[in-house]
Amino acid sequence: MIAAASIISGMDGYYSARMCGQIEYILGHNSTEEEVLDCSDADAEKYVLVPANLGGNGATAGSALGLSFGPAMWLAFTLHALGIEIYVRTHKYPLRGF
């Protein structure tokens, strides 16, 4: 997941939608108003685009990690499924009681 987040943050043009309340929780109220101009009003439910960059602040790092979570989950699921199939086929254990 971290490797995919590093690749995503190295490319320009990747953004994720985050609520202003989440950004305010990560950065603090004063930093949110300075860094994200769209979150300057008091609407915590408003969505804004946050660039995916591990080298930035906490909100941009969270954006990069959030974008890489889905592909990392599918890769882990596939590797575990293949590993189970290989294990079952190489170890000829009979199913007892069935």
C-alpha positions as CSV (number, residue, x, y, z in Angstrom):
1,M,0.0,0.0,0.0
2,I,2.8,2.4,0.8
3,A,4.6,1.5,-2.5
4,A,1.4,2.3,-4.4
5,A,0.9,5.5,-2.5
6,S,4.5,6.5,-3.4
7,I,3.9,5.9,-7.0
8,I,0.6,7.8,-6.9
9,S,2.2,10.8,-5.2
10,G,5.0,10.8,-7.7
11,M,2.5,11.5,-10.5
12,D,0.6,14.7,-10.8
13,G,-3.1,14.9,-11.3
14,Y,-4.4,12.5,-8.7
15,Y,-6.9,13.9,-6.2
16,S,-9.5,12.4,-3.8
17,A,-12.6,14.0,-2.4
18,R,-12.5,14.6,1.4
19,M,-15.0,16.4,3.7
20,C,-13.9,19.6,5.2
21,G,-14.6,18.2,8.7
22,Q,-12.0,15.4,8.0
23,I,-9.4,17.9,6.8
24,E,-10.1,20.2,9.8
25,Y,-9.6,17.2,12.2
26,I,-6.3,16.3,10.6
27,L,-4.8,19.8,10.2
28,G,-6.5,21.8,12.9
29,H,-9.0,24.7,12.3
30,N,-6.5,27.5,11.6
31,S,-4.3,25.4,9.2
32,T,-7.4,24.2,7.3
33,E,-8.5,27.8,6.5
34,E,-5.0,28.7,5.3
35,E,-4.2,25.6,3.2
36,V,-7.7,24.7,1.8
37,L,-9.5,27.9,0.7
38,D,-12.7,26.1,-0.2
39,C,-13.0,25.0,3.5
40,S,-13.0,28.5,4.8
41,D,-16.7,28.5,5.6
42,A,-18.2,26.6,8.5
43,D,-19.7,23.7,6.5
44,A,-18.0,20.5,7.7
45,E,-20.1,18.4,5.3
46,K,-18.7,20.0,2.2
47,Y,-16.4,18.0,-0.1
48,V,-13.2,19.4,-1.6
49,L,-10.5,17.8,-3.7
50,V,-7.3,17.0,-1.9
51,P,-4.1,16.3,-4.0
52,A,-2.5,12.9,-3.4
53,N,1.0,13.5,-2.2
54,L,3.0,11.7,0.6
55,G,5.4,14.6,0.8
56,G,2.7,17.2,1.8
57,N,0.7,17.6,5.0
58,G,-1.4,14.9,6.7
59,A,-4.4,15.5,4.5
60,T,-2.5,15.0,1.3
61,A,-0.7,11.9,2.7
62,G,-4.1,10.5,3.7
63,S,-5.4,11.1,0.3
64,A,-2.5,9.1,-1.3
65,L,-3.0,6.3,1.1
66,G,-6.7,6.3,0.6
67,L,-6.4,6.0,-3.2
68,S,-4.0,3.1,-2.9
69,F,-6.2,1.1,-0.4
70,G,-8.5,-0.5,-2.9
71,P,-5.9,-1.9,-5.3
72,A,-3.8,-3.1,-2.3
73,M,-6.8,-4.9,-0.9
74,W,-7.5,-6.7,-4.2
75,L,-3.9,-7.6,-4.6
76,A,-3.8,-9.1,-1.1
77,F,-7.0,-11.0,-1.7
78,T,-5.7,-12.4,-5.0
79,L,-2.4,-13.5,-3.5
80,H,-4.0,-15.1,-0.5
81,A,-6.6,-17.0,-2.7
82,L,-3.8,-18.2,-5.0
83,G,-1.7,-19.2,-1.9
84,I,-4.6,-21.2,-0.5
85,E,-5.2,-23.0,-3.8
86,I,-1.5,-23.9,-4.2
87,Y,-1.4,-25.2,-0.6
88,V,-4.5,-27.3,-1.0
89,R,-3.4,-28.8,-4.3
90,T,0.2,-29.6,-3.0
91,H,-1.0,-31.1,0.3
92,K,-3.4,-34.0,-0.4
93,Y,-5.3,-33.9,2.8
94,P,-8.6,-35.8,2.7
95,L,-11.6,-34.1,4.0
96,R,-12.7,-36.1,7.0
97,G,-16.2,-36.1,8.2
98,F,-17.7,-34.9,5.0
